[in-house]
């Protein structure tokens, strides 16, 4: 206990003395305040500011292998305890010596409701608690499921020479974090990664990570829209070992000009650590070709501008018989946001090319399964949802192009394909040019069917799908098979079903599909084999 003596001299020259007691306490640590969960003014405590999503490697060799020794994925089995409400939660589980060994296990990432705890909720224009509780903003429902998670992780001295961060890529809808019994922070913004600096809490050897997840919080009042309400740690959890001198943040802005044939790339770096002897190397690639390299002295803030020179302009004229592009169906489902209404550069390029046809198919179309429902986070990339089709239809509307849509013949499910066809036709409307059943069936014997699979087998399957679709969509246009190159399949199918189709497509590869050297130049080079292939197809048609 200390005291501080203060005095001052007023105009009357009299002296006044004050004695103030000051108590100095060692190792004062904040703890979780559950009032924050319902307080709209509190949405984060101790969380680092959002930054660009960067993956850090110790050296170039690690980057080339895509295996970083500076990150540890904490996915897998965590110890877990469930409570129906906040009042029923365990208030001591996070303490370092609290024994959780008899708890059940739960998979991370994963939602509670899909692992046997509580029920999923789907609502549209009302809040999920509206039917059972009448509350106002500033309050949260009493029935607020809570999951308490514990994970132990061992760290060595070499790892602790770096700053240690932990990043939760998605937790719904709010959570508190403790490391070795110490409160680290609190976070809402459930679909945004939350990162915490845990360097002062972590130790060499075994460390206890404790997380408590709340299904509803003050942020839940902002979610009045149609989607599934789940809770839990539903995306990856990572430990990040940040070198003391490192790139903290990065901003890249690409400014296109001269009809998209030139670009200026503006980069802003934010660095931390000992920058006196540091150097930044920036390399801009065009495919595998190096366009420009720059070396810069490290400073806290480093702006860089790179202009792509005229040598890299697109000089080739698109041929007059160009029709369009073909994309893998997986580009709708892999979350790349490529065939997306936000991809304004691709949309503008397609509009510049004039009216065209966009084919969606490829090998992935025979492996991606129609679900007939909206996309939710746990769904795999081989699931095609109504959300994917809805998003793609907005993209197509902006381009003005027509679409050939590839249906999955790999599963050989005519009923499911007819359901998909009906939904696609409804959403794409006049933009739907044709439906195509299966991709490269002349190669099915390699992976989807028995080795003796023949054109006659395919035609029987195709006709079952065709009939089912035509029952529900009598006016729809259906294309013949997308043959990989076997002219005999093309000819046989035309002899059998030419009266039932309006077009056929065939595939030609001037190089193996996985050849990394292929680019727009090699694709547009003259190809004598292609000319002969097209002549045969034209003759057969």
C-alpha angles and dihedrals in degrees: 000000000000132000132211121214116211129182138172136185116227124200091272089065091238120139123231122192129198127190115203122188115220121191114203113204123190124228099005108184129189117233135203115285109203090203086075090069092070098030110102089201092063119065101141140023121185094352119140119242114268114265139177113295103254131173112212124210128190092226144350093269091060090049093052090052091043089228116122124196087198095072135054121196112222096196118131135060118000127180109255142194124183131210129182093219142011091255091061096052125119108253096193104045093102094057112115096240097040109121114231096163094112093053121109122255127247131190119247121232097038143099121259093227092057092052099054103277116115126325133287115249125210118188134156118193100005134065116258091244097047095099095052109027134033108212137149132222109289089046131079128203119273090226093071112146117220129199121197114202130191129187129173120211131180120221130188131217094256091058090050092058084079130061108268121222130177119209126197107196094196134001122166121247112331137338145183124218132210128180118198091342096310121116110241106175154303131247142186123173088097099195095048121082113256117209128189131187104231098170094118093049101045124089138189110273126016118009128187117222113193125185130180116198124199120202096212131029138157088285090062088077088069093057102079097142140100111281140105116279111220134151138210141070096313102167136048123300116209139185110215124198106205117199112234089243107046150131106272102181141001135197123190123187120180115200113197122205144164094047092313094301095111134037142190114212115205117195130186119192127194112199134187135195134030102352100168094093098026127113133196120213118195121191123185116201133198098201103306092337119100110231099179142351126201131184119201136181112249117256132160093259119025122181116195131185122195121185117200105227127232090259086078097052118124104254099167117102115226108244116256092238092057109133107177147279137303120215135184114257087231089073087074094052107034096079091241091130088218101130088040133124088242092062093092095165093059091043092052092047091053091048090050089055091057126226112354146156124250115201119202113197134081127143091309092063089070091051102042113090126214113237101180091217138089118278118262126186100258093057117113126239091251090065119095113205139185087251091060092050093045092051093046092050090057089051092050092048089058094050098046090220130136123241136223104200119206118216125206112259092163091082091042093215109146093182093055092045092052090051090051092046092052093051094045091049091050094051101038095040111170092001090072105098097176146331119241122201112215134344125253096341090179086074097047090102088071098058119348106042140027117290091253093057108140140187090262090058091050094048091054092051092044092052092053090054092043092052094048093049094046090052089063100028106032094168097047120119114235125195128212124248123305095236118203093220109297102127091195090067090049092051096043093050093050090051090052105037112011090122092057100052137058101203144004132207129209129192129229125183119197088188136014110284093239094052104126093201093066113109139153091284095056092043092055096045115113112272119194093193091056091053091054092045092053092049091055092048092049091050092050092048 
